[in-house]
Amino acid sequence: MNRSSKRFTPNKNRERDLRAEIHKLSTKYPRFGYRKIYEILQDNGWQVGREKVRLIRKQEGLQVITKKKKKQLLGKSTTQLSKAEYPNHVWSYDLVSDQTACGRRLKCLAVIDEYTRHGLAIHVGRSITSRQVKRVLQALFAQWGIPTCVKSDNGPEFIAKEIQQWLKETGVRTKYIDPGSPWQNGHNESFNGVFRDGCLDRWYFYSAQEATSVIKAWLDETIQNDPMGLSLVCHQREL
């Protein structure tokens, strides 16, 4: 048999469909790199190599755009930061602001576990008081267990005497970052950036109820599409 009769014939339709699927996933998840896109393709039944996904994203200009860091003068922090060593060790929370179509303010309370880097909850409301923060934490304590420490900035919702006294009675230590030093709460700032790019900046909310539904779906989908951290989440639930 002549060798010319056994030459490989590429499937141009499959190549076109693969590129279209990568475009679709890259548009839906703008903060996902080629590794995450590759894992989603594998879960969806695509037989493709990771290097092939990287090359296609490079050819199509779909790489994640990283902002250049501005040079800053080195400073010395006065706060001793605690590094999470296991699930449920250190939680951090922060507020993210947005607005609905009518121009009214929208606030989101994002709570994350610094070890697993997963969002535990995002509470949405027109305004968020210290009592609402307490209710959110109570629900999370019942679901995930009580953390060793919680970290936040010095916002009035977080430093209220009611919150401090309740956390003390619960046995949870508190750490407050220095005023004007968001880098001391870097894990939450990073999560907030992903949250804003992947959800808030991509949706035009007409009501707080719609925002609550969309944000919850986004958080659930983000955890499901992060295979690298699912084992840590399961371990945290077992604790």
DRENLOKOL-748481 format. One record per residue (C-alpha): residue number from 0; residue in three letters; x, y, z. Coordinates in steps of 0.001 Angstrom, whole numbers, plus 500000, padded with zeros to 6 digits. Example, Ala and Ser with C-alpha at 12.3 -4.5 7.8 and 13.67 -1.06 7.14 Angstrom:
! residues 2
+------+------+--------+--------+--------+
: resi : resn :      X :      Y :      Z :
+------+------+--------+--------+--------+
:    0 :  Ala : 512300 : 495500 : 507800 :
:    1 :  Ser : 513670 : 498940 : 507140 :
+------+------+--------+--------+--------+
***
This chain:
! residues 239
+------+------+--------+--------+--------+
: resi : resn :      X :      Y :      Z :
+------+------+--------+--------+--------+
:    0 :  Met : 500000 : 500000 : 500000 :
:    1 :  Asn : 501372 : 503356 : 499024 :
:    2 :  Arg : 502222 : 505718 : 501916 :
:    3 :  Ser : 500359 : 508555 : 500197 :
:    4 :  Ser : 497078 : 506707 : 500725 :
:    5 :  Lys : 497419 : 506901 : 504544 :
:    6 :  Arg : 498062 : 510601 : 504975 :
:    7 :  Phe : 496202 : 512353 : 507762 :
:    8 :  Thr : 493408 : 514632 : 506600 :
:    9 :  Pro : 492643 : 517399 : 509126 :
:   10 :  Asn : 489028 : 518054 : 510015 :
:   11 :  Lys : 488585 : 521743 : 509254 :
:   12 :  Asn : 485057 : 521791 : 510643 :
:   13 :  Arg : 486248 : 520502 : 514024 :
:   14 :  Glu : 489018 : 523126 : 514106 :
:   15 :  Arg : 486500 : 525858 : 513363 :
:   16 :  Asp : 484095 : 524574 : 516019 :
:   17 :  Leu : 486914 : 524360 : 518592 :
:   18 :  Arg : 487963 : 527946 : 517959 :
:   19 :  Ala : 484348 : 529086 : 518245 :
:   20 :  Glu : 483973 : 527236 : 521559 :
:   21 :  Ile : 487195 : 528760 : 522923 :
:   22 :  His : 485962 : 532209 : 521863 :
:   23 :  Lys : 482653 : 531559 : 523643 :
:   24 :  Leu : 484286 : 530396 : 526885 :
:   25 :  Ser : 486879 : 533185 : 526853 :
:   26 :  Thr : 484128 : 535769 : 526463 :
:   27 :  Lys : 482053 : 534205 : 529231 :
:   28 :  Tyr : 485018 : 533888 : 531625 :
:   29 :  Pro : 487324 : 536836 : 530819 :
:   30 :  Arg : 489527 : 536234 : 533878 :
:   31 :  Phe : 490148 : 532533 : 533113 :
:   32 :  Gly : 493511 : 531596 : 531606 :
:   33 :  Tyr : 494117 : 528856 : 529062 :
:   34 :  Arg : 494463 : 526195 : 531788 :
:   35 :  Lys : 490983 : 526864 : 533146 :
:   36 :  Ile : 489526 : 527015 : 529611 :
:   37 :  Tyr : 491263 : 523701 : 528824 :
:   38 :  Glu : 489735 : 522054 : 531917 :
:   39 :  Ile : 486239 : 523239 : 530976 :
:   40 :  Leu : 486708 : 521909 : 527428 :
:   41 :  Gln : 487766 : 518547 : 528859 :
:   42 :  Asp : 484675 : 518469 : 531084 :
:   43 :  Asn : 482515 : 519234 : 528032 :
:   44 :  Gly : 483951 : 516266 : 526110 :
:   45 :  Trp : 486452 : 518011 : 523818 :
:   46 :  Gln : 489538 : 515917 : 522960 :
:   47 :  Val : 492171 : 518643 : 522781 :
:   48 :  Gly : 495597 : 519249 : 524308 :
:   49 :  Arg : 496332 : 522074 : 526713 :
:   50 :  Glu : 499091 : 523453 : 524472 :
:   51 :  Lys : 496645 : 523550 : 521546 :
:   52 :  Val : 494254 : 525669 : 523643 :
:   53 :  Arg : 497088 : 528040 : 524566 :
:   54 :  Leu : 498152 : 528478 : 520920 :
:   55 :  Ile : 494605 : 529127 : 519716 :
:   56 :  Arg : 494024 : 531729 : 522439 :
:   57 :  Lys : 497314 : 533396 : 521494 :
:   58 :  Gln : 496441 : 533409 : 517785 :
:   59 :  Glu : 492986 : 534829 : 518468 :
:   60 :  Gly : 494231 : 537439 : 520955 :
:   61 :  Leu : 492246 : 535991 : 523862 :
:   62 :  Gln : 494920 : 536113 : 526568 :
:   63 :  Val : 493990 : 537588 : 529930 :
:   64 :  Ile : 494965 : 541254 : 529984 :
:   65 :  Thr : 497087 : 542063 : 533008 :
:   66 :  Lys : 497395 : 545640 : 534206 :
:   67 :  Lys : 500899 : 546979 : 534625 :
:   68 :  Lys : 501725 : 547697 : 538217 :
:   69 :  Lys : 502687 : 551259 : 539020 :
:   70 :  Lys : 505918 : 551734 : 540852 :
:   71 :  Gln : 505303 : 552750 : 544440 :
:   72 :  Leu : 507542 : 553751 : 547250 :
:   73 :  Leu : 508145 : 550887 : 549618 :
:   74 :  Gly : 506412 : 551329 : 552945 :
:   75 :  Lys : 506473 : 549492 : 556202 :
:   76 :  Ser : 503260 : 547991 : 557525 :
:   77 :  Thr : 502431 : 548408 : 561180 :
:   78 :  Thr : 500033 : 545455 : 561182 :
:   79 :  Gln : 501206 : 541864 : 561649 :
:   80 :  Leu : 499240 : 539905 : 559074 :
:   81 :  Ser : 498076 : 536364 : 559747 :
:   82 :  Lys : 498624 : 533825 : 556976 :
:   83 :  Ala : 495962 : 531160 : 556541 :
:   84 :  Glu : 497438 : 527693 : 557085 :
:   85 :  Tyr : 494326 : 525537 : 556658 :
:   86 :  Pro : 490629 : 525848 : 555716 :
:   87 :  Asn : 488564 : 527835 : 558204 :
:   88 :  His : 491677 : 529473 : 559637 :
:   89 :  Val : 491336 : 533038 : 558311 :
:   90 :  Trp : 488264 : 534568 : 556699 :
:   91 :  Ser : 488198 : 538057 : 555254 :
:   92 :  Tyr : 485317 : 540233 : 554149 :
:   93 :  Asp : 484857 : 543514 : 552352 :
:   94 :  Leu : 482232 : 545653 : 550642 :
:   95 :  Val : 481967 : 546132 : 546876 :
:   96 :  Ser : 479815 : 548991 : 545557 :
:   97 :  Asp : 477731 : 549110 : 542385 :
:   98 :  Gln : 474406 : 550573 : 541264 :
:   99 :  Thr : 471213 : 549550 : 539505 :
:  100 :  Ala : 469784 : 551048 : 536306 :
:  101 :  Cys : 467844 : 553666 : 538268 :
:  102 :  Gly : 471067 : 555001 : 539794 :
:  103 :  Arg : 470418 : 553710 : 543313 :
:  104 :  Arg : 473350 : 552330 : 545247 :
:  105 :  Leu : 473997 : 548617 : 545512 :
:  106 :  Lys : 476334 : 547085 : 548082 :
:  107 :  Cys : 477800 : 543582 : 548096 :
:  108 :  Leu : 479348 : 541983 : 551166 :
:  109 :  Ala : 481907 : 539416 : 549949 :
:  110 :  Val : 483213 : 536830 : 552427 :
:  111 :  Ile : 486091 : 534533 : 551444 :
:  112 :  Asp : 488243 : 531826 : 552985 :
:  113 :  Glu : 491846 : 532949 : 552512 :
:  114 :  Tyr : 493215 : 529391 : 552393 :
:  115 :  Thr : 490938 : 527993 : 549677 :
:  116 :  Arg : 490547 : 531439 : 548002 :
:  117 :  His : 486837 : 530656 : 547481 :
:  118 :  Gly : 483955 : 533010 : 548043 :
:  119 :  Leu : 481791 : 531699 : 550854 :
:  120 :  Ala : 478967 : 534177 : 550290 :
:  121 :  Ile : 478121 : 537476 : 548614 :
:  122 :  His : 475282 : 539305 : 550360 :
:  123 :  Val : 473559 : 541996 : 548262 :
:  124 :  Gly : 471554 : 544955 : 549537 :
:  125 :  Arg : 470872 : 548636 : 549092 :
:  126 :  Ser : 472743 : 549243 : 552334 :
:  127 :  Ile : 474535 : 546885 : 554698 :
:  128 :  Thr : 474566 : 547490 : 558438 :
:  129 :  Ser : 476495 : 545797 : 561229 :
:  130 :  Arg : 473421 : 543717 : 562103 :
:  131 :  Gln : 473225 : 542392 : 558541 :
:  132 :  Val : 476939 : 541562 : 558666 :
:  133 :  Lys : 476298 : 539641 : 561880 :
:  134 :  Arg : 473408 : 537680 : 560326 :
:  135 :  Val : 475531 : 536756 : 557296 :
:  136 :  Leu : 478370 : 535554 : 559521 :
:  137 :  Gln : 475982 : 533591 : 561741 :
:  138 :  Ala : 474625 : 531727 : 558702 :
:  139 :  Leu : 478145 : 531010 : 557437 :
:  140 :  Phe : 479312 : 529815 : 560863 :
:  141 :  Ala : 476408 : 527366 : 560919 :
:  142 :  Gln : 477217 : 526135 : 557388 :
:  143 :  Trp : 481028 : 526040 : 557377 :
:  144 :  Gly : 482023 : 526104 : 561028 :
:  145 :  Ile : 483621 : 528849 : 563103 :
:  146 :  Pro : 486912 : 530284 : 561760 :
:  147 :  Thr : 489884 : 531100 : 563921 :
:  148 :  Cys : 490193 : 534688 : 562727 :
:  149 :  Val : 488322 : 537212 : 560574 :
:  150 :  Lys : 489989 : 540111 : 558775 :
:  151 :  Ser : 488469 : 543344 : 557492 :
:  152 :  Asp : 489074 : 547042 : 557051 :
:  153 :  Asn : 487912 : 549689 : 559495 :
:  154 :  Gly : 484494 : 550321 : 557976 :
:  155 :  Pro : 481699 : 551183 : 560432 :
:  156 :  Glu : 479890 : 547945 : 559533 :
:  157 :  Phe : 482873 : 545887 : 560729 :
:  158 :  Ile : 484129 : 547767 : 563797 :
:  159 :  Ala : 480739 : 548217 : 565464 :
:  160 :  Lys : 480760 : 547254 : 569146 :
:  161 :  Glu : 477951 : 544753 : 568555 :
:  162 :  Ile : 480071 : 542859 : 566000 :
:  163 :  Gln : 483241 : 542974 : 568081 :
:  164 :  Gln : 481494 : 541780 : 571226 :
:  165 :  Trp : 479673 : 538966 : 569430 :
:  166 :  Leu : 482835 : 537706 : 567718 :
:  167 :  Lys : 484679 : 537792 : 571025 :
:  168 :  Glu : 481951 : 535753 : 572711 :
:  169 :  Thr : 481988 : 533303 : 569790 :
:  170 :  Gly : 485741 : 532801 : 570165 :
:  171 :  Val : 486761 : 534396 : 566860 :
:  172 :  Arg : 489781 : 536697 : 566787 :
:  173 :  Thr : 489571 : 539897 : 564725 :
:  174 :  Lys : 492228 : 541682 : 562690 :
:  175 :  Tyr : 491698 : 545149 : 561227 :
:  176 :  Ile : 494014 : 546465 : 558524 :
:  177 :  Asp : 495624 : 549886 : 558774 :
:  178 :  Pro : 493463 : 552743 : 557405 :
:  179 :  Gly : 494166 : 553318 : 553714 :
:  180 :  Ser : 496112 : 550054 : 553367 :
:  181 :  Pro : 493998 : 547736 : 551173 :
:  182 :  Trp : 497081 : 545636 : 550291 :
:  183 :  Gln : 496927 : 544232 : 553832 :
:  184 :  Asn : 493700 : 542520 : 552777 :
:  185 :  Gly : 495094 : 541350 : 549442 :
:  186 :  His : 493140 : 538092 : 549115 :
:  187 :  Asn : 489811 : 539897 : 549349 :
:  188 :  Glu : 490940 : 542689 : 547029 :
:  189 :  Ser : 491928 : 540057 : 544441 :
:  190 :  Phe : 488576 : 538289 : 544767 :
:  191 :  Asn : 486740 : 541613 : 544469 :
:  192 :  Gly : 488609 : 542322 : 541218 :
:  193 :  Val : 487555 : 538983 : 539735 :
:  194 :  Phe : 484001 : 539569 : 540978 :
:  195 :  Arg : 483802 : 543003 : 539372 :
:  196 :  Asp : 485358 : 541966 : 536036 :
:  197 :  Gly : 483480 : 538690 : 535740 :
:  198 :  Cys : 480066 : 539754 : 537020 :
:  199 :  Leu : 479353 : 543369 : 538011 :
:  200 :  Asp : 480870 : 544964 : 534900 :
:  201 :  Arg : 479087 : 542463 : 532635 :
:  202 :  Trp : 475546 : 542901 : 533965 :
:  203 :  Tyr : 473099 : 545809 : 533970 :
:  204 :  Phe : 470927 : 545270 : 537037 :
:  205 :  Tyr : 467403 : 546632 : 537240 :
:  206 :  Ser : 466711 : 545664 : 540856 :
:  207 :  Ala : 468412 : 544358 : 543965 :
:  208 :  Gln : 466491 : 541080 : 543615 :
:  209 :  Glu : 467880 : 540545 : 540104 :
:  210 :  Ala : 471395 : 541353 : 541327 :
:  211 :  Thr : 471057 : 538842 : 544177 :
:  212 :  Ser : 469998 : 536055 : 541799 :
:  213 :  Val : 472668 : 536781 : 539182 :
:  214 :  Ile : 475491 : 537153 : 541712 :
:  215 :  Lys : 474558 : 533912 : 543484 :
:  216 :  Ala : 474549 : 532046 : 540153 :
:  217 :  Trp : 477934 : 533581 : 539260 :
:  218 :  Leu : 479460 : 532542 : 542596 :
:  219 :  Asp : 478156 : 528965 : 542296 :
:  220 :  Glu : 479401 : 528686 : 538716 :
:  221 :  Thr : 482816 : 530106 : 539621 :
:  222 :  Ile : 483342 : 527435 : 542282 :
:  223 :  Gln : 482115 : 524652 : 539957 :
:  224 :  Asn : 484539 : 525748 : 537223 :
:  225 :  Asp : 487553 : 525772 : 539544 :
:  226 :  Pro : 488600 : 522099 : 539726 :
:  227 :  Met : 491906 : 523026 : 541388 :
:  228 :  Gly : 490145 : 524138 : 544538 :
:  229 :  Leu : 487231 : 521745 : 544827 :
:  230 :  Ser : 489164 : 519300 : 547028 :
:  231 :  Leu : 489966 : 522107 : 549436 :
:  232 :  Val : 486318 : 523120 : 549613 :
:  233 :  Cys : 485270 : 519527 : 550308 :
:  234 :  His : 487951 : 519281 : 553002 :
:  235 :  Gln : 486658 : 522498 : 554538 :
:  236 :  Arg : 483104 : 521130 : 554681 :
:  237 :  Glu : 484348 : 517976 : 556413 :
:  238 :  Leu : 486020 : 520105 : 559079 :
+------+------+--------+--------+--------+
***
